[in-house]
Amino acid sequence: MSIKNDSITREIINIGVPAMFETLVSTLTGIIDSKMVSALGVTAISSVVVTNQPRLFLFTPFFAINTVTASLTARNVGKGDRDAANRILDAVMKLVVVLSFIISLFAVLFARPVMIVFSNQKDTLDASILYFRIVMGGMLFSTFFMAVNSALRGCGRTKITFTTNIVSCVVNIIFNYLLIEGHFGFPRLEYAGAAIATVLGNAAATLITLFFAFKAELFVNIPYCLRKKYKVTREVLAEIGDMAKNCIADSFTLRLSLLISSGIVARIGSFHMAIYSVGVHLMNVNMALGTGLQTAAVALIGRCFGAGDMEGIKTYKKHIIKLSAVTGVILGALIMGGGRWFCGFFSNDTEFLSTGAASCVVVGVMTLGQTMKFAFSGCLQGVGAMKEVMIASVIAFAGVNLVTMAVLVMVFRFGLWGVLAGSLLTQFTQAASLYVFMRKKKAIF
């Protein structure tokens, strides 16, 4: 490998690895959460997991805003336009606060009908409603620190965002230990304790994010915004909105599909829901790897796009895709080989282990498609091609996933395996669609 290639790979790793570990730490915290909650019984795992998709569905606009923030920030870094980058940060922070208040209020007031629609298991309903209300009641902490972190990622400052997530996860785990079963004089709050621990972890992350965001030497920082006394103008909202509308459609399609999938699995029963949650955790581990590469793609390709460096875009794209393919194959093999061991982390039940291990084989196969999809979408998002990413998501999730699931689960009664088969086809369909869109942009890529 040439010196130039070594330098490029090192730059991708410097940005991508902290972003990867950031997501991985959050994923491992979710796994530890499930493990701690499992002390209350297998049904308890289902009670918490069943809230994930409704919760993530309500986070849809925030995921879109975060994607746009990272892309626009990276582009402005490439242009060297600090004022434009901070104007975006200022508008995003204000927008997130307003949206968080509205959505949080809705979630708290309508938690019961939401959980009835998407779960309605008698053995988990009351616990899931309580968990959902507490977590969504404190959602501002989560949405605010994620929004600011998105701007920092656009600048390539992923080591900072990694630090904030480490703090969040450590605080979460500590209070899980103290509050779920009750230790060191703390009350035994069970499900409520797990939810409160999540909120406290996000609150800690917000404080650390603010600490870093107040450092004036960063390309984007809060003191700069305060000094400029920005107002949220129609022009800024239009710039964010033009890109965000496609991201919202993308996230909405993804979350709606996953929400329906989760609802169907929930109705199959708590046992299969618990196994499904193990597969979701493993997919999230893979997502950590993909997110790291996606973050590197958005930051580096976005920077080149802002600077008008077309050759740089092609070079970074080539290296990111190569790294995605290699790491996707390796991680997939590890998941397939270690599935039974991983399932044993949650339960020693013989049927749980055998069924879970078989499901991990499917998850391992879909790992390559999922990893490649993140790399392709990151490249497209770096140049602002949000519409193409959205179309690929609609094709994969609204088309392939739901149709496959409807046929295999609701017609042929394949249950959990129908959902996993739909997920497998979805990941590879989305990756293939994104690749086609990249090929069509020959002038850029």
Order of alpha helices (4+ residues) and beta strands (2+ residues): alpha-alpha-alpha-alpha-alpha-alpha-alpha-alpha-alpha-alpha-alpha-alpha-alpha-alpha-alpha-alpha-alpha-alpha-alpha
